[in-house]
Amino acid sequence: SIFSDWKIDPDSSTGWHGIVARINTVGEQGGALPKEFFRFVYEKSLCGNCREKAVRQMGKRRWLTAEIMAEGLYDSNPQIVAYLRKKA
């Protein structure tokens, strides 16, 4: 993966967390991004808020897979769980 060397630091605004936040911001503003970006954010981010935004962006674009829907029902972020229960 092109992202495998990135360090994960949820407190950083310029490193990992800044990149994840930027992906979500571009998505929220309607920017064209590959669906793999949002899936990557959901699968790799330590930040529950960032994961939630990624899930919502995938839902908005109808990119939620059965795998993500099933896995997300056990997410540590209760907002993700509630959102996916409504989508099911």
URHUPE-V314508 format. One line per field, one symbol per residue. ss: DSSP state (h for helix, s for strand, l for the rest). phi: phi as a letter, one per 40 degrees, with the letter a starting at -180 (. if undefined). burial: 1 if it has 24 or more other C-alpha atoms within 12 Angstrom, else 0. Layout:
BEGIN
ss=???
phi=???
burial=???
END
This chain:
BEGIN
ss=lllllllllllllllhhhhhhhhhhhhhllllllhhhhhhhhhhlllhhhhhhhhhhhhhlllllhhhhhhhlllllhhhhhhhhhhl
phi=.cccccccbccccbcdccccccdccccccgccbccccccddccbcccccccccccccccccgbccdccdccccbccccccdccccccc
burial=0000000000000001101111110010000000101111110111111111111111100001000110010010100110110000
END
